[in-house]
Amino acid sequence: MKISEFQGLMRKLYFHRDSKRGAYGTFIWLLEEVAELGRALASGDRENLKDEFADVLAWLCSLANVLNIDLEEASLNKYPGKCPKCGKEKCSCPEA
Amino acid sequence: MKISEFQGLMRKLYFHRDSKRGAYGTFIWLLEEVAELGRALASGDRENLKDEFADVLAWLCSLANVLNIDLEEASLNKYPGKCPKCGKEKCSCPEA
């Protein structure tokens, strides 16, 4: 499924709730899901880990919907097949 | 672009670095990008905001690559067109 289609699915499922909650409230939920992803990483439960990856993507899409940002367009603009910093197809930036 | 194709693009660009850094190190970078997204939300700079959305998705894909998780498959398993909690196509869960 395209990134934009998944974002559209989240819009259909949740925009009536996300739009009422607003950008900051939705960002707080995204933070919560990122924290749950971290806990799942530590737990070693792979099924739970997969669910938490899904939740982070879902809330990232919800936040993009509230802000009227096209996540697929933004991602391909920044990462058009090469590293945005070094310009290589296999990044050769010095590690920060 | 499909979610899986974007994850594959991140693999081509960054897996040689991500795999050396490992899951926890890559999660820390994801946290950093989520924090930058929060700052961009506050700044009101929409171009920067779009870039930060792209970076969060990119690092989420990097972390999924390190853990050998298919982000698209995980996302569609959890969100197959209906809310995983209430089962509706337009979520009617009570807000937490």
N, CA and C atoms of all chains as a GROMACS GRO file, in nm:
protein
  576
    1MET      N    1   0.084  -0.120   0.000
    1MET     CA    2   0.000   0.000   0.000
    1MET      C    3   0.088   0.125   0.000
    2LYS      N    4   0.046   0.223  -0.079
    2LYS     CA    5   0.121   0.348  -0.083
    2LYS      C    6   0.116   0.421   0.052
    3ILE      N    7   0.219   0.496   0.081
    3ILE     CA    8   0.222   0.578   0.204
    3ILE      C    9   0.098   0.668   0.205
    4SER      N   10   0.068   0.727   0.092
    4SER     CA   11  -0.046   0.821   0.086
    4SER      C   12  -0.179   0.748   0.107
    5GLU      N   13  -0.188   0.623   0.063
    5GLU     CA   14  -0.312   0.546   0.084
    5GLU      C   15  -0.328   0.511   0.232
    6PHE      N   16  -0.217   0.477   0.297
    6PHE     CA   17  -0.226   0.446   0.440
    6PHE      C   18  -0.263   0.572   0.518
    7GLN      N   19  -0.205   0.686   0.479
    7GLN     CA   20  -0.244   0.813   0.542
    7GLN      C   21  -0.394   0.840   0.521
    8GLY      N   22  -0.444   0.810   0.401
    8GLY     CA   23  -0.586   0.827   0.372
    8GLY      C   24  -0.674   0.734   0.456
    9LEU      N   25  -0.624   0.614   0.478
    9LEU     CA   26  -0.698   0.519   0.563
    9LEU      C   27  -0.709   0.572   0.706
   10MET      N   28  -0.598   0.629   0.755
   10MET     CA   29  -0.600   0.687   0.890
   10MET      C   30  -0.696   0.806   0.895
   11ARG      N   31  -0.703   0.881   0.783
   11ARG     CA   32  -0.796   0.995   0.777
   11ARG      C   33  -0.940   0.945   0.791
   12LYS      N   34  -0.972   0.839   0.715
   12LYS     CA   35  -1.108   0.783   0.717
   12LYS      C   36  -1.144   0.730   0.856
   13LEU      N   37  -1.048   0.662   0.916
   13LEU     CA   38  -1.072   0.600   1.047
   13LEU      C   39  -1.079   0.702   1.160
   14TYR      N   40  -0.988   0.803   1.157
   14TYR     CA   41  -0.962   0.881   1.279
   14TYR      C   42  -0.968   1.032   1.266
   15PHE      N   43  -0.988   1.087   1.144
   15PHE     CA   44  -0.974   1.233   1.133
   15PHE      C   45  -1.078   1.308   1.218
   16HIS      N   46  -1.198   1.251   1.232
   16HIS     CA   47  -1.302   1.317   1.313
   16HIS      C   48  -1.257   1.331   1.458
   17ARG      N   49  -1.170   1.242   1.503
   17ARG     CA   50  -1.118   1.250   1.640
   17ARG      C   51  -0.991   1.335   1.643
   18ASP      N   52  -0.901   1.309   1.545
   18ASP     CA   53  -0.772   1.380   1.541
   18ASP      C   54  -0.791   1.530   1.527
   19SER      N   55  -0.886   1.570   1.441
   19SER     CA   56  -0.905   1.714   1.415
   19SER      C   57  -0.958   1.785   1.540
   20LYS      N   58  -1.038   1.715   1.620
   20LYS     CA   59  -1.088   1.776   1.744
   20LYS      C   60  -0.976   1.789   1.846
   21ARG      N   61  -0.889   1.688   1.851
   21ARG     CA   62  -0.779   1.687   1.948
   21ARG      C   63  -0.673   1.791   1.913
   22GLY      N   64  -0.652   1.811   1.781
   22GLY     CA   65  -0.556   1.911   1.736
   22GLY      C   66  -0.414   1.860   1.729
   23ALA      N   67  -0.323   1.947   1.679
   23ALA     CA   68  -0.186   1.905   1.650
   23ALA      C   69  -0.107   1.871   1.776
   24TYR      N   70  -0.112   1.956   1.877
   24TYR     CA   71  -0.032   1.928   1.998
   24TYR      C   72  -0.082   1.803   2.070
   25GLY      N   73  -0.213   1.791   2.083
   25GLY     CA   74  -0.269   1.672   2.149
   25GLY      C   75  -0.234   1.545   2.074
   26THR      N   76  -0.233   1.552   1.941
   26THR     CA   77  -0.201   1.435   1.860
   26THR      C   78  -0.051   1.404   1.868
   27PHE      N   79   0.031   1.509   1.875
   27PHE     CA   80   0.176   1.488   1.892
   27PHE      C   81   0.205   1.415   2.024
   28ILE      N   82   0.132   1.449   2.130
   28ILE     CA   83   0.150   1.382   2.260
   28ILE      C   84   0.119   1.232   2.248
   29TRP      N   85   0.015   1.198   2.171
   29TRP     CA   86  -0.016   1.057   2.147
   29TRP      C   87   0.095   0.990   2.066
   30LEU      N   88   0.150   1.061   1.969
   30LEU     CA   89   0.263   1.004   1.893
   30LEU      C   90   0.379   0.973   1.987
   31LEU      N   91   0.409   1.065   2.079
   31LEU     CA   92   0.516   1.043   2.177
   31LEU      C   93   0.490   0.917   2.258
   32GLU      N   94   0.365   0.902   2.302
   32GLU     CA   95   0.326   0.785   2.381
   32GLU      C   96   0.353   0.656   2.302
   33GLU      N   97   0.319   0.658   2.172
   33GLU     CA   98   0.339   0.538   2.089
   33GLU      C   99   0.488   0.510   2.066
   34VAL      N  100   0.568   0.616   2.055
   34VAL     CA  101   0.713   0.597   2.039
   34VAL      C  102   0.770   0.536   2.168
   35ALA      N  103   0.719   0.580   2.283
   35ALA     CA  104   0.763   0.521   2.410
   35ALA      C  105   0.724   0.373   2.417
   36GLU      N  106   0.604   0.340   2.370
   36GLU     CA  107   0.561   0.200   2.370
   36GLU      C  108   0.647   0.116   2.276
   37LEU      N  109   0.689   0.175   2.164
   37LEU     CA  110   0.781   0.106   2.073
   37LEU      C  111   0.912   0.076   2.144
   38GLY      N  112   0.962   0.171   2.222
   38GLY     CA  113   1.085   0.150   2.298
   38GLY      C  114   1.070   0.038   2.400
   39ARG      N  115   0.954   0.035   2.467
   39ARG     CA  116   0.932  -0.074   2.564
   39ARG      C  117   0.923  -0.209   2.494
   40ALA      N  118   0.859  -0.211   2.377
   40ALA     CA  119   0.846  -0.337   2.302
   40ALA      C  120   0.983  -0.386   2.256
   41LEU      N  121   1.070  -0.292   2.222
   41LEU     CA  122   1.208  -0.324   2.181
   41LEU      C  123   1.279  -0.398   2.295
   42ALA      N  124   1.255  -0.350   2.417
   42ALA     CA  125   1.319  -0.411   2.534
   42ALA      C  126   1.256  -0.545   2.571
   43SER      N  127   1.128  -0.563   2.538
   43SER     CA  128   1.056  -0.683   2.585
   43SER      C  129   1.092  -0.809   2.507
   44GLY      N  130   1.131  -0.792   2.381
   44GLY     CA  131   1.163  -0.909   2.300
   44GLY      C  132   1.040  -0.979   2.241
   45ASP      N  133   0.920  -0.922   2.263
   45ASP     CA  134   0.796  -0.980   2.209
   45ASP      C  135   0.776  -0.926   2.066
   46ARG      N  136   0.805  -1.009   1.966
   46ARG     CA  137   0.806  -0.959   1.828
   46ARG      C  138   0.667  -0.923   1.777
   47GLU      N  139   0.564  -0.992   1.819
   47GLU     CA  140   0.429  -0.957   1.772
   47GLU      C  141   0.389  -0.820   1.826
   48ASN      N  142   0.419  -0.797   1.952
   48ASN     CA  143   0.393  -0.666   2.012
   48ASN      C  144   0.478  -0.558   1.944
   49LEU      N  145   0.603  -0.593   1.914
   49LEU     CA  146   0.692  -0.498   1.846
   49LEU      C  147   0.633  -0.454   1.711
   50LYS      N  148   0.583  -0.550   1.635
   50LYS     CA  149   0.522  -0.518   1.505
   50LYS      C  150   0.403  -0.424   1.523
   51ASP      N  151   0.319  -0.454   1.624
   51ASP     CA  152   0.202  -0.368   1.651
   51ASP      C  153   0.246  -0.226   1.686
   52GLU      N  154   0.354  -0.213   1.760
   52GLU     CA  155   0.398  -0.079   1.800
   52GLU      C  156   0.455  -0.001   1.683
   53PHE      N  157   0.524  -0.070   1.591
   53PHE     CA  158   0.566  -0.003   1.467
   53PHE      C  159   0.444   0.051   1.392
   54ALA      N  160   0.340  -0.032   1.383
   54ALA     CA  161   0.218   0.008   1.313
   54ALA      C  162   0.157   0.132   1.381
   55ASP      N  163   0.156   0.132   1.514
   55ASP     CA  164   0.096   0.244   1.587
   55ASP      C  165   0.173   0.374   1.566
   56VAL      N  166   0.306   0.365   1.564
   56VAL     CA  167   0.384   0.488   1.542
   56VAL      C  168   0.354   0.543   1.402
   57LEU      N  169   0.351   0.456   1.302
   57LEU     CA  170   0.319   0.504   1.167
   57LEU      C  171   0.176   0.562   1.164
   58ALA      N  172   0.084   0.495   1.231
   58ALA     CA  173  -0.056   0.542   1.232
   58ALA      C  174  -0.067   0.682   1.292
   59TRP      N  175   0.000   0.703   1.405
   59TRP     CA  176  -0.009   0.835   1.470
   59TRP      C  177   0.070   0.942   1.396
   60LEU      N  178   0.178   0.900   1.328
   60LEU     CA  179   0.250   0.996   1.244
   60LEU      C  180   0.158   1.043   1.130
   61CYS      N  181   0.082   0.949   1.073
   61CYS     CA  182  -0.015   0.985   0.969
   61CYS      C  183  -0.127   1.072   1.025
   62SER      N  184  -0.175   1.039   1.145
   62SER     CA  185  -0.280   1.121   1.208
   62SER      C  186  -0.232   1.265   1.225
   63LEU      N  187  -0.108   1.280   1.274
   63LEU     CA  188  -0.054   1.416   1.294
   63LEU      C  189  -0.041   1.488   1.159
   64ALA      N  190   0.005   1.417   1.057
   64ALA     CA  191   0.017   1.477   0.924
   64ALA      C  192  -0.121   1.518   0.873
   65ASN      N  193  -0.223   1.437   0.900
   65ASN     CA  194  -0.360   1.472   0.858
   65ASN      C  195  -0.407   1.601   0.924
   66VAL      N  196  -0.382   1.612   1.055
   66VAL     CA  197  -0.425   1.733   1.127
   66VAL      C  198  -0.357   1.858   1.068
   67LEU      N  199  -0.232   1.841   1.025
   67LEU     CA  200  -0.153   1.955   0.976
   67LEU      C  201  -0.164   1.970   0.823
   68ASN      N  202  -0.244   1.884   0.761
   68ASN     CA  203  -0.263   1.888   0.616
   68ASN      C  204  -0.131   1.876   0.540
   69ILE      N  205  -0.050   1.778   0.586
   69ILE     CA  206   0.078   1.750   0.521
   69ILE      C  207   0.070   1.612   0.457
   70ASP      N  208   0.120   1.603   0.332
   70ASP     CA  209   0.123   1.477   0.258
   70ASP      C  210   0.254   1.406   0.294
   71LEU      N  211   0.244   1.302   0.376
   71LEU     CA  212   0.364   1.234   0.428
   71LEU      C  213   0.447   1.171   0.314
   72GLU      N  214   0.379   1.116   0.215
   72GLU     CA  215   0.453   1.054   0.103
   72GLU      C  216   0.529   1.159   0.024
   73GLU      N  217   0.462   1.267  -0.008
   73GLU     CA  218   0.527   1.375  -0.084
   73GLU      C  219   0.646   1.432  -0.006
   74ALA      N  220   0.625   1.457   0.123
   74ALA     CA  221   0.732   1.513   0.206
   74ALA      C  222   0.852   1.417   0.211
   75SER      N  223   0.823   1.287   0.221
   75SER     CA  224   0.930   1.188   0.235
   75SER      C  225   1.009   1.174   0.106
   76LEU      N  226   0.938   1.177  -0.008
   76LEU     CA  227   1.010   1.161  -0.136
   76LEU      C  228   1.081   1.290  -0.176
   77ASN      N  229   1.031   1.403  -0.131
   77ASN     CA  230   1.104   1.528  -0.154
   77ASN      C  231   1.237   1.528  -0.078
   78LYS      N  232   1.233   1.480   0.045
   78LYS     CA  233   1.356   1.481   0.125
   78LYS      C  234   1.450   1.367   0.088
   79TYR      N  235   1.393   1.251   0.051
   79TYR     CA  236   1.474   1.131   0.019
   79TYR      C  237   1.444   1.083  -0.123
   80PRO      N  238   1.492   1.157  -0.223
   80PRO     CA  239   1.462   1.119  -0.363
   80PRO      C  240   1.562   1.015  -0.414
   81GLY      N  241   1.589   0.911  -0.334
   81GLY     CA  242   1.678   0.804  -0.381
   81GLY      C  243   1.824   0.827  -0.347
   82LYS      N  244   1.852   0.936  -0.276
   82LYS     CA  245   1.990   0.961  -0.234
   82LYS      C  246   1.988   1.031  -0.099
   83CYS      N  247   2.100   1.021  -0.028
   83CYS     CA  248   2.109   1.084   0.103
   83CYS      C  249   2.101   1.237   0.088
   84PRO      N  250   2.011   1.302   0.164
   84PRO     CA  251   1.999   1.448   0.150
   84PRO      C  252   2.122   1.524   0.197
   85LYS      N  253   2.212   1.456   0.273
   85LYS     CA  254   2.333   1.526   0.320
   85LYS      C  255   2.451   1.505   0.227
   86CYS      N  256   2.486   1.379   0.196
   86CYS     CA  257   2.606   1.355   0.114
   86CYS      C  258   2.574   1.340  -0.034
   87GLY      N  259   2.445   1.320  -0.068
   87GLY     CA  260   2.406   1.308  -0.209
   87GLY      C  261   2.434   1.173  -0.270
   88LYS      N  262   2.482   1.077  -0.190
   88LYS     CA  263   2.515   0.943  -0.243
   88LYS      C  264   2.395   0.848  -0.233
   89GLU      N  265   2.394   0.746  -0.320
   89GLU     CA  266   2.289   0.643  -0.315
   89GLU      C  267   2.315   0.542  -0.204
   90LYS      N  268   2.438   0.541  -0.155
   90LYS     CA  269   2.471   0.464  -0.034
   90LYS      C  270   2.545   0.563   0.056
   91CYS      N  271   2.476   0.607   0.159
   91CYS     CA  272   2.524   0.721   0.238
   91CYS      C  273   2.670   0.705   0.284
   92SER      N  274   2.747   0.810   0.266
   92SER     CA  275   2.885   0.807   0.314
   92SER      C  276   2.914   0.925   0.406
   93CYS      N  277   2.809   0.978   0.469
   93CYS     CA  278   2.829   1.086   0.567
   93CYS      C  279   2.911   1.035   0.685
   94PRO      N  280   2.991   1.120   0.746
   94PRO     CA  281   3.053   1.080   0.874
   94PRO      C  282   2.944   1.063   0.978
   95GLU      N  283   2.952   0.958   1.058
   95GLU     CA  284   2.850   0.936   1.163
   95GLU      C  285   2.864   1.046   1.268
   96ALA      N  286   2.746   1.103   1.306
   96ALA     CA  287   2.749   1.211   1.406
   96ALA      C  288   2.782   1.154   1.544
   97MET      N  289   0.448   0.606  -0.361
   97MET     CA  290   0.541   0.495  -0.334
   97MET      C  291   0.488   0.409  -0.218
   98LYS      N  292   0.501   0.278  -0.235
   98LYS     CA  293   0.456   0.188  -0.128
   98LYS      C  294   0.541   0.206  -0.001
   99ILE      N  295   0.481   0.179   0.112
   99ILE     CA  296   0.554   0.183   0.239
   99ILE      C  297   0.675   0.091   0.230
  100SER      N  298   0.655  -0.028   0.175
  100SER     CA  299   0.765  -0.126   0.167
  100SER      C  300   0.876  -0.078   0.073
  101GLU      N  301   0.839  -0.004  -0.032
  101GLU     CA  302   0.942   0.050  -0.123
  101GLU      C  303   1.024   0.159  -0.054
  102PHE      N  304   0.956   0.242   0.025
  102PHE     CA  305   1.030   0.346   0.096
  102PHE      C  306   1.122   0.283   0.201
  103GLN      N  307   1.073   0.178   0.268
  103GLN     CA  308   1.159   0.107   0.363
  103GLN      C  309   1.280   0.047   0.289
  104GLY      N  310   1.258  -0.005   0.170
  104GLY     CA  311   1.367  -0.060   0.089
  104GLY      C  312   1.467   0.047   0.046
  105LEU      N  313   1.415   0.166   0.016
  105LEU     CA  314   1.504   0.278  -0.018
  105LEU      C  315   1.592   0.315   0.101
  106MET      N  316   1.533   0.315   0.221
  106MET     CA  317   1.612   0.345   0.341
  106MET      C  318   1.717   0.236   0.365
  107ARG      N  319   1.680   0.111   0.330
  107ARG     CA  320   1.776   0.000   0.345
  107ARG      C  321   1.895   0.024   0.254
  108LYS      N  322   1.866   0.060   0.129
  108LYS     CA  323   1.974   0.080   0.030
  108LYS      C  324   2.065   0.196   0.073
  109LEU      N  325   2.001   0.302   0.120
  109LEU     CA  326   2.078   0.423   0.158
  109LEU      C  327   2.157   0.403   0.287
  110TYR      N  328   2.094   0.338   0.387
  110TYR     CA  329   2.147   0.348   0.524
  110TYR      C  330   2.171   0.218   0.598
  111PHE      N  331   2.137   0.101   0.540
  111PHE     CA  332   2.145  -0.020   0.622
  111PHE      C  333   2.288  -0.049   0.669
  112HIS      N  334   2.388  -0.017   0.586
  112HIS     CA  335   2.527  -0.042   0.625
  112HIS      C  336   2.564   0.036   0.751
  113ARG      N  337   2.498   0.148   0.772
  113ARG     CA  338   2.523   0.228   0.893
  113ARG      C  339   2.430   0.184   1.006
  114ASP      N  340   2.301   0.164   0.973
  114ASP     CA  341   2.202   0.126   1.074
  114ASP      C  342   2.238  -0.006   1.141
  115SER      N  343   2.282  -0.102   1.061
  115SER     CA  344   2.309  -0.236   1.115
  115SER      C  345   2.429  -0.231   1.210
  116LYS      N  346   2.525  -0.144   1.184
  116LYS     CA  347   2.640  -0.131   1.275
  116LYS      C  348   2.598  -0.063   1.405
  117ARG      N  349   2.508   0.036   1.393
  117ARG     CA  350   2.464   0.112   1.511
  117ARG      C  351   2.375   0.027   1.600
  118GLY      N  352   2.294  -0.059   1.537
  118GLY     CA  353   2.207  -0.150   1.612
  118GLY      C  354   2.074  -0.088   1.649
  119ALA      N  355   1.988  -0.171   1.712
  119ALA     CA  356   1.849  -0.131   1.737
  119ALA      C  357   1.840  -0.017   1.839
  120TYR      N  358   1.909  -0.030   1.951
  120TYR     CA  359   1.895   0.074   2.053
  120TYR      C  360   1.952   0.207   2.005
  121GLY      N  361   2.068   0.203   1.940
  121GLY     CA  362   2.127   0.326   1.888
  121GLY      C  363   2.038   0.392   1.784
  122THR      N  364   1.975   0.310   1.703
  122THR     CA  365   1.886   0.364   1.599
  122THR      C  366   1.757   0.419   1.661
  123PHE      N  367   1.709   0.354   1.768
  123PHE     CA  368   1.591   0.405   1.838
  123PHE      C  369   1.619   0.544   1.897
  124ILE      N  370   1.740   0.562   1.950
  124ILE     CA  371   1.777   0.694   2.006
  124ILE      C  372   1.771   0.802   1.897
  125TRP      N  373   1.815   0.767   1.776
  125TRP     CA  374   1.806   0.862   1.665
  125TRP      C  375   1.661   0.891   1.628
  126LEU      N  376   1.577   0.787   1.634
  126LEU     CA  377   1.434   0.809   1.608
  126LEU      C  378   1.377   0.908   1.709
  127LEU      N  379   1.413   0.890   1.836
  127LEU     CA  380   1.367   0.983   1.941
  127LEU      C  381   1.408   1.126   1.910
  128GLU      N  382   1.533   1.142   1.868
  128GLU     CA  383   1.586   1.274   1.833
  128GLU      C  384   1.502   1.337   1.721
  129GLU      N  385   1.466   1.256   1.621
  129GLU     CA  386   1.387   1.310   1.508
  129GLU      C  387   1.245   1.344   1.551
  130VAL      N  388   1.189   1.266   1.644
  130VAL     CA  389   1.056   1.297   1.695
  130VAL      C  390   1.060   1.430   1.772
  131ALA      N  391   1.168   1.451   1.848
  131ALA     CA  392   1.185   1.577   1.920
  131ALA      C  393   1.196   1.694   1.820
  132GLU      N  394   1.269   1.673   1.712
  132GLU     CA  395   1.281   1.779   1.609
  132GLU      C  396   1.146   1.808   1.543
  133LEU      N  397   1.065   1.703   1.526
  133LEU     CA  398   0.930   1.723   1.472
  133LEU      C  399   0.848   1.810   1.568
  134GLY      N  400   0.863   1.786   1.697
  134GLY     CA  401   0.792   1.867   1.797
  134GLY      C  402   0.836   2.014   1.791
  135ARG      N  403   0.967   2.034   1.776
  135ARG     CA  404   1.017   2.172   1.767
  135ARG      C  405   0.966   2.239   1.640
  136ALA      N  406   0.961   2.164   1.530
  136ALA     CA  407   0.913   2.220   1.402
  136ALA      C  408   0.765   2.258   1.413
  137LEU      N  409   0.690   2.176   1.489
  137LEU     CA  410   0.548   2.203   1.512
  137LEU      C  411   0.531   2.340   1.580
  138ALA      N  412   0.620   2.365   1.673
  138ALA     CA  413   0.614   2.491   1.747
  138ALA      C  414   0.664   2.609   1.664
  139SER      N  415   0.753   2.584   1.568
  139SER     CA  416   0.817   2.694   1.496
  139SER      C  417   0.726   2.758   1.392
  140GLY      N  418   0.633   2.679   1.337
  140GLY     CA  419   0.546   2.731   1.231
  140GLY      C  420   0.610   2.735   1.093
  141ASP      N  421   0.731   2.681   1.080
  141ASP     CA  422   0.801   2.676   0.950
  141ASP      C  423   0.755   2.549   0.877
  142ARG      N  424   0.664   2.565   0.779
  142ARG     CA  425   0.604   2.446   0.718
  142ARG      C  426   0.703   2.362   0.637
  143GLU      N  427   0.800   2.424   0.572
  143GLU     CA  428   0.897   2.345   0.495
  143GLU      C  429   0.980   2.259   0.588
  144ASN      N  430   1.023   2.318   0.699
  144ASN     CA  431   1.098   2.242   0.800
  144ASN      C  432   1.010   2.130   0.858
  145LEU      N  433   0.884   2.162   0.882
  145LEU     CA  434   0.790   2.063   0.937
  145LEU      C  435   0.780   1.942   0.843
  146LYS      N  436   0.768   1.968   0.713
  146LYS     CA  437   0.761   1.857   0.616
  146LYS      C  438   0.888   1.771   0.622
  147ASP      N  439   1.004   1.837   0.629
  147ASP     CA  440   1.130   1.764   0.638
  147ASP      C  441   1.135   1.677   0.763
  148GLU      N  442   1.082   1.728   0.872
  148GLU     CA  443   1.088   1.652   0.997
  148GLU      C  444   0.994   1.532   0.994
  149PHE      N  445   0.878   1.546   0.928
  149PHE     CA  446   0.791   1.429   0.907
  149PHE      C  447   0.867   1.323   0.827
  150ALA      N  448   0.937   1.366   0.721
  150ALA     CA  449   1.013   1.273   0.638
  150ALA      C  450   1.120   1.202   0.722
  151ASP      N  451   1.186   1.277   0.809
  151ASP     CA  452   1.293   1.218   0.890
  151ASP      C  453   1.239   1.116   0.989
  152VAL      N  454   1.124   1.144   1.049
  152VAL     CA  455   1.067   1.047   1.144
  152VAL      C  456   1.034   0.917   1.070
  153LEU      N  457   0.971   0.929   0.952
  153LEU     CA  458   0.940   0.809   0.875
  153LEU      C  459   1.068   0.735   0.834
  154ALA      N  460   1.170   0.811   0.794
  154ALA     CA  461   1.296   0.750   0.751
  154ALA      C  462   1.360   0.670   0.865
  155TRP      N  463   1.362   0.728   0.986
  155TRP     CA  464   1.426   0.658   1.099
  155TRP      C  465   1.339   0.544   1.149
  156LEU      N  466   1.208   0.556   1.137
  156LEU     CA  467   1.120   0.444   1.172
  156LEU      C  468   1.150   0.326   1.079
  157CYS      N  469   1.171   0.355   0.950
  157CYS     CA  470   1.207   0.251   0.853
  157CYS      C  471   1.345   0.194   0.883
  158SER      N  472   1.440   0.281   0.919
  158SER     CA  473   1.574   0.232   0.955
  158SER      C  474   1.567   0.135   1.071
  159LEU      N  475   1.489   0.171   1.173
  159LEU     CA  476   1.476   0.083   1.291
  159LEU      C  477   1.410  -0.049   1.251
  160ALA      N  478   1.307  -0.042   1.167
  160ALA     CA  479   1.240  -0.164   1.119
  160ALA      C  480   1.340  -0.250   1.040
  161ASN      N  481   1.427  -0.189   0.961
  161ASN     CA  482   1.528  -0.264   0.886
  161ASN      C  483   1.623  -0.338   0.979
  162VAL      N  484   1.668  -0.268   1.083
  162VAL     CA  485   1.762  -0.331   1.178
  162VAL      C  486   1.696  -0.453   1.244
  163LEU      N  487   1.566  -0.443   1.270
  163LEU     CA  488   1.493  -0.549   1.341
  163LEU      C  489   1.428  -0.650   1.245
  164ASN      N  490   1.452  -0.630   1.114
  164ASN     CA  491   1.396  -0.719   1.013
  164ASN      C  492   1.243  -0.727   1.021
  165ILE      N  493   1.180  -0.611   1.037
  165ILE     CA  494   1.034  -0.602   1.043
  165ILE      C  495   0.985  -0.530   0.918
  166ASP      N  496   0.880  -0.585   0.857
  166ASP     CA  497   0.820  -0.525   0.738
  166ASP      C  498   0.714  -0.425   0.786
  167LEU      N  499   0.745  -0.296   0.775
  167LEU     CA  500   0.657  -0.192   0.830
  167LEU      C  501   0.520  -0.192   0.763
  168GLU      N  502   0.518  -0.215   0.632
  168GLU     CA  503   0.389  -0.217   0.560
  168GLU      C  504   0.302  -0.334   0.607
  169GLU      N  505   0.362  -0.450   0.614
  169GLU     CA  506   0.287  -0.569   0.657
  169GLU      C  507   0.235  -0.550   0.800
  170ALA      N  508   0.322  -0.502   0.889
  170ALA     CA  509   0.282  -0.479   1.029
  170ALA      C  510   0.166  -0.380   1.037
  171SER      N  511   0.174  -0.274   0.955
  171SER     CA  512   0.074  -0.168   0.959
  171SER      C  513  -0.061  -0.217   0.907
  172LEU      N  514  -0.057  -0.296   0.800
  172LEU     CA  515  -0.184  -0.345   0.742
  172LEU      C  516  -0.243  -0.458   0.826
  173ASN      N  517  -0.157  -0.532   0.895
  173ASN     CA  518  -0.210  -0.633   0.987
  173ASN      C  519  -0.285  -0.567   1.102
  174LYS      N  520  -0.228  -0.458   1.153
  174LYS     CA  521  -0.293  -0.392   1.268
  174LYS      C  522  -0.411  -0.306   1.224
  175TYR      N  523  -0.400  -0.243   1.106
  175TYR     CA  524  -0.506  -0.152   1.058
  175TYR      C  525  -0.560  -0.199   0.922
  176PRO      N  526  -0.638  -0.308   0.922
  176PRO     CA  527  -0.688  -0.361   0.795
  176PRO      C  528  -0.816  -0.290   0.750
  177GLY      N  529  -0.818  -0.158   0.760
  177GLY     CA  530  -0.935  -0.082   0.713
  177GLY      C  531  -1.039  -0.057   0.820
  178LYS      N  532  -1.008  -0.099   0.941
  178LYS     CA  533  -1.101  -0.070   1.052
  178LYS      C  534  -1.022  -0.050   1.180
  179CYS      N  535  -1.081   0.016   1.275
  179CYS     CA  536  -1.013   0.042   1.402
  179CYS      C  537  -0.987  -0.090   1.474
  180PRO      N  538  -0.862  -0.116   1.517
  180PRO     CA  539  -0.834  -0.243   1.585
  180PRO      C  540  -0.903  -0.255   1.720
  181LYS      N  541  -0.951  -0.142   1.775
  181LYS     CA  542  -1.017  -0.151   1.906
  181LYS      C  543  -1.169  -0.167   1.894
  182CYS      N  544  -1.235  -0.077   1.817
  182CYS     CA  545  -1.383  -0.083   1.811
  182CYS      C  546  -1.432  -0.161   1.688
  183GLY      N  547  -1.342  -0.187   1.593
  183GLY     CA  548  -1.382  -0.265   1.475
  183GLY      C  549  -1.459  -0.186   1.370
  184LYS      N  550  -1.476  -0.053   1.394
  184LYS     CA  551  -1.553   0.029   1.300
  184LYS      C  552  -1.463   0.092   1.192
  185GLU      N  553  -1.524   0.123   1.076
  185GLU     CA  554  -1.450   0.191   0.969
  185GLU      C  555  -1.434   0.339   0.997
  186LYS      N  556  -1.514   0.389   1.089
  186LYS     CA  557  -1.495   0.526   1.141
  186LYS      C  558  -1.497   0.508   1.293
  187CYS      N  559  -1.379   0.521   1.351
  187CYS     CA  560  -1.360   0.483   1.493
  187CYS      C  561  -1.464   0.547   1.584
  188SER      N  562  -1.520   0.465   1.672
  188SER     CA  563  -1.614   0.518   1.771
  188SER      C  564  -1.574   0.480   1.913
  189CYS      N  565  -1.442   0.458   1.930
  189CYS     CA  566  -1.391   0.428   2.065
  189CYS      C  567  -1.413   0.552   2.154
  190PRO      N  568  -1.436   0.531   2.283
  190PRO     CA  569  -1.432   0.646   2.374
  190PRO      C  570  -1.288   0.700   2.380
  191GLU      N  571  -1.274   0.831   2.375
  191GLU     CA  572  -1.139   0.892   2.381
  191GLU      C  573  -1.079   0.864   2.518
  192ALA      N  574  -0.953   0.819   2.518
  192ALA     CA  575  -0.887   0.788   2.646
  192ALA      C  576  -0.855   0.918   2.721
   0.00000   0.00000   0.00000
